[in-house]
Amino acid sequence: MTTNEDVRLFDTTAATQDSRGDNTRSSQEQEERRILMAWKSMSSTLHRHSLCEDSAAPGPAQSFLAQQRQSTLTRRVLRLQPR
């Protein structure tokens, strides 16, 4: 049989474990929020940086495929020129 003292000890231990669990969850949530904020900040910075680089490029905007074709043509021309 359990005594009243044993029951009180169990209740105190359970309450302590619950508060530790709450603290752990709270710190995990804070960490997740910080990670998300850092990720969003980095993403927006990279996006702004890429927009600045794109706007500084001369000529009309080109698709990825158009850029690849241009670089291929440039290599062919350079290869055909006498040295």
N, C-alpha and C positions, 0 to 999 in steps of 0.2 A: 504494500500500500504506500501511497505517497502522502507526504505530510504537506501542510500548508506552506512550509518553508521551501520545500522542493517545487511546489507549484509556482510560488513567487519567483524563485530563481529561474525557472523555465520561462515564465512570462517576460522577465527582464532580459534574458538571453535572446528570446525571439524578437523583442522590440529592438534590441541593439543590432541584431542581424538585419532587420527590416530597414533601419536607418542607414546601415552601411550599404545595403542594396540600393536604397534611394540615392545616396551620395555617389555610388558608383555609376548608376544610371545617369545622374545629373552631370557628372564629369564626362561621361562618354558623349552625352548630348552636346555639351559645350565643345568638346573636341571635334565632333562632327560638324558643328556650326562653323568653327574656326577653319576647318579644312575646306568646307564649301565656300566660305568667304574668300580664302586665299585662292582657290581655284577660279572663282568668278573674277577676281581681281587680275589674276594672271591672264585669263582668257580675254578680258576686255583690253588689257595692255597690249597683248599680242595682236589683237584685232586692229587696234588703233595704229600700231606700228606697221602692220601690213598695208593699211589704208594709206599711210604716209608714203611708204615706198612705192605703192602702185601709182599714186598721184604724181610722184616725181619722175616716173618713167616717161620718156618721150614717145610720141606717136599715139595712135589709137589703141584702145584696150584690145588685147588678143586673148583668145581662148587657149587652153592648154595645148590642144592639137595644133593650132596655128603657130604657137611658140615652138613646138617640136619640129614642125615643117620648116620653119625659118632656120633653126639651128642645123638641121640636116642639110639644107641648101647651102648654108655658110660653110659647113665642113667640106662639102663637095667642091665648092668653088676654090677653097684654099688648097685642096688636094690636087686640083687640076692645074694650078698656077705653077710655072717653073720656078725653081729656087735658085 
